Amino acid sequence: MARLNDIGGTFGYGSIPMDGEDPENPPHPWRHDWEARVFAVLIGLAMAGVWTASELRDAEERAEPTAYLAAGYYERVLMGMELLLDEKGIPSRG
């Protein structure tokens, strides 16, 4: 079954914006500090065995289509993480 994110071979989505790269000053991997924190939690919980990469990707792809399309990469990761934590009964908010 194809999901919203499965757009391979389709046209009409425009070009992919690329940031300019300066060889003397490579780009920072995160645009915002919160993205680095999401990445750290993602890796920490994966290493603790809470989820696998496949589980997380599946959870991200189950997001509501409008929210999925409006979200950036780390926003989608966060949505997937929150969904998995909820499904596994692990509190995600204090």
N, C-alpha and C positions, 0 to 999 in steps of 0.2 A: 504494500500500500504506500503510495507516494504521500509525503507530507509537504507542508507549506515550504519548508526550507529546501526541498529537493527540486532545484531549478536548473539542473545540469542540461545544457543543450537548448535552453530557451533564451530568447532575445528580449530586449526592451527594458532592461534594468539600468542602462547607462554604463558609463565607465566607472572603474574603481578609483577613487581619489588616492593619490600617493603623496605622502609628505616628502619634501625635499630632503636629501641626505647630505650632510657635511662630513666628509671622511675624517676630519680632525675632531669632530664632536658628534659621535653617533647618537641617533635619536633615543630618547628615554622609552623604555618598553611600555609605560603606562601614561595615559594622558592625564589621569587624575589620581591622587593618592589613594582614594577608596578602591580603585581597581587593583592596586598592589595588595591591599588587605584582602580583597575577595580571592585573589590568586593564592595568597598565603593560607587562607582557611581551606580553600579547595585542595591544595596539596597536603596540608596537615590531616584533613579528614580522610583523604584517599589513602595516605600512608597508615592511618589508624584502622583501615579496613571498613570504613563507613560506607563507601561506594567505590565502584569501578568507573573508569572513563566511559565505558559503554552505558552504564546506568545513568551517568550524568548527562551524556549526550541525548539519550532517550527522554529524560526529564525536560531538558531544554526544548526539545522538539515538540513536546506535548503542550507547550505554552499556548495561550489563546492567540490565534493568528494575528489580530490587530496589534496586540502587545509585542509579539515576536518581531513583527516587521518594524515597529517603531523603536525597538531597543537596539542599543549597541552591543558589541560582543560581550563585554563583562556584565552588562545588564541581563543578557540572556543567561549567562553562566549563573548569576545570582538567582534568577528566577528558577532555574533548574535545581540549584542547591537548596533553596527554600522548599521546593516541592518535595524533594527527596527526604529532607529532614522531617517534614510533616508526615510523609508516608511511612517513615521508619519510626515515628513516635519520638523523635528527638527534638526537644524544645529549641527553636531557632531565635526566639526573642525573649529578652528578660523583662 
